[in-house]
Amino acid sequence: MTSEAKTDNFKIFKNTMALYIRMGITMIISFFTTRFTLQILGVEDYGLNNVVSSLVTMFSFINGSMGTAVQRFYSIEIGKSNNPRILSQIFSTAMYLHLLIAVITFLIAQFFLFFFFSALTIPMERLIAAKYVFQISVISLIFNILNVPYVALLRAREEFAKIALLDIFQSVLRLLVLFLLFAISYDKLVSLALFNLAITLVYFLSTILVAGKYQETKFKISRDQEYIKKMLSFISMLILTVLASVFNKQGIILLVNVFFGLTVNAAYAIAFQISNILETFAMNFKQSVVPQLMVSYASDNFERMNKLMFLGTKATFFLMMLISIPLFLEADFILKIWLSPPPPYAAQFTQLMIIQLNIDTFSYFIYQCVHASGRIKKQQLYTTLSYFLSVFVTFLFFKLEYNFFYAVYVAIIFSLIRNFIIMYAAKESIDINLRKYTFSVIAKSVLFAGTLFFLSAGIINTLNSSMLRLLIILLLNFLFAVIIGYYLFLDRTEKTLLLNIVSKIKQKFK
């Protein structure tokens, strides 16, 4: 292994640690934020807030596509030549396109508000408040759209420690404003939306200041047809998939609301939030790997790209197991401590979403490698179709009066289908060795997860439900994961890589 590769591997470790420190702090803050929000708003207003937030998120699908595209263009250029002039051109083109996206998003949101909003299952006495929250949330979304080129640049430059500090700052502000709500007599749902808008504006300005040290952020209106064409060509393949993914997640929330009402919607919302927290836990590591994966492809270092793809997937799955198994086994107890009491069925929804989320782990880095290649048409088309079909099949089950858990049963099946789609698309785009990936990554991961689960479940059956049992499971699951992970999960090359990183850490402290 070259000294440059060792340095890059250690950089991944440092970035991952920065993001996990962020996640640890923000998760603790989120624990209190969700509890206080539910307490202040009540179950129905909490469910209503989730419905409105889901609607607004649906309008950000173009924004999500551009964020992925812009970071990809930054990373590829950094890997090829790191030319400041070209990077500046990419940034200016991205800002120009995001200004257009912000205007389009605002107009689409207004059209929806005036023609479709009243069709939602919202009590009449809360309809006006819901409309106010919708409009305030749309303005927040506009600022988030304009922030994308700055955040994408920071990620491509691997400035994850600075991103972590900004996110912690934002989370602290979101918790502090909840204490203000206790003293406010005005409609608390609307007040919360106004406070969140103010926090979004502060975050937007802070990101601009942090990214300002890079000369490419000196924005000037750019209508360079070549770069616009390149970005739009790439985004055209992404946009339907991102739209479908948002439609899938938020559309199922709306279906649960329409068929089963706000109480079940609140239970689904709690599980969905836990799923997002768990996904963030894994995403911290994923984000620190992706820039180097893109750079490896751009510099024709395919050997390193494949190593990062295989080891990245294993490492992500390992990290997920540290949290997923204790959370799955102790879901009911954790929710009771957290929300006191939780909405009915929240624990069951949470357990099902944990299964789905872990299935999605296997395709993430393959998906990113295909993005690096630019040959994404087949992958995006079939993935898009699977997202739309998932919502349609869920609707059919609800229409046939199956219970609300089918919202996640169907999602699990389609997660498996998407894994197959992405793997076979990658076979054509980047010539991945599917046989090796299946046995080296997927089969070992399933064996690893099964062993950990049965060991932890066996311990739970010998103890009464309590905080002590939860702590014991967390500790033993971690120890089992480290031992089994090293001897069963990793191959010889991956063990050497791990030992090199540990050695590098020791040198830093000498």
Number of C-alpha atoms within 10 A of each C-alpha: 8 7 8 9 12 15 13 14 20 20 17 23 18 16 22 21 17 21 26 19 17 23 23 13 16 21 19 11 18 20 14 16 21 18 15 18 20 19 13 17 18 12 20 17 20 22 24 27 22 22 26 20 17 21 23 23 18 20 21 21 21 22 25 19 20 27 21 19 24 25 26 25 22 26 28 23 21 22 20 14 12 13 12 14 11 16 22 20 20 25 27 23 24 26 24 19 21 22 14 11 19 21 11 13 21 16 12 11 18 15 11 13 14 10 9 10 19 15 8 13 17 19 11 10 8 12 16 13 16 23 17 16 22 25 18 18 21 24 17 21 22 21 18 18 23 21 22 23 28 23 23 23 25 21 20 25 17 21 17 24 19 17 20 21 15 18 19 20 17 17 20 16 19 20 18 13 16 20 14 13 20 11 9 10 8 9 11 20 21 19 20 19 20 17 18 19 19 14 19 23 16 16 20 21 12 14 19 15 11 16 22 13 10 14 12 20 20 12 15 14 13 18 14 13 10 9 17 17 11 12 20 15 13 23 21 15 20 26 21 20 24 25 21 24 22 22 22 23 18 22 22 23 22 22 18 24 22 16 17 15 16 23 19 21 29 29 22 31 25 26 24 19 16 21 22 16 16 21 17 17 21 23 20 22 23 20 19 25 23 27 24 25 26 29 23 23 23 20 15 13 13 14 11 15 21 20 14 21 25 19 19 24 23 23 20 21 24 21 15 20 21 21 17 23 24 24 23 19 18 20 19 19 15 19 19 14 12 14 17 11 9 20 19 13 18 22 25 16 25 25 22 20 25 24 18 20 20 20 19 17 22 27 20 18 23 23 19 20 25 25 23 25 15 14 18 22 16 17 24 23 15 16 24 22 15 22 24 18 16 24 22 16 15 25 20 12 15 20 11 9 10 13 12 20 16 17 25 21 16 18 24 21 13 19 23 15 14 21 20 15 19 22 23 16 23 26 14 14 20 18 12 19 12 13 9 11 17 14 11 17 20 19 12 18 24 14 13 20 21 13 14 22 18 12 14 20 15 11 13 18 9 9 12 10 13 12 12 11 16 19 12 17 22 17 14 17 20 19 13 17 22 15 11 16 20 15 12 14 23 20 13 10 11 16 14 13 17 16 12 16 19 13 12 15 14 10 9 7 6 5
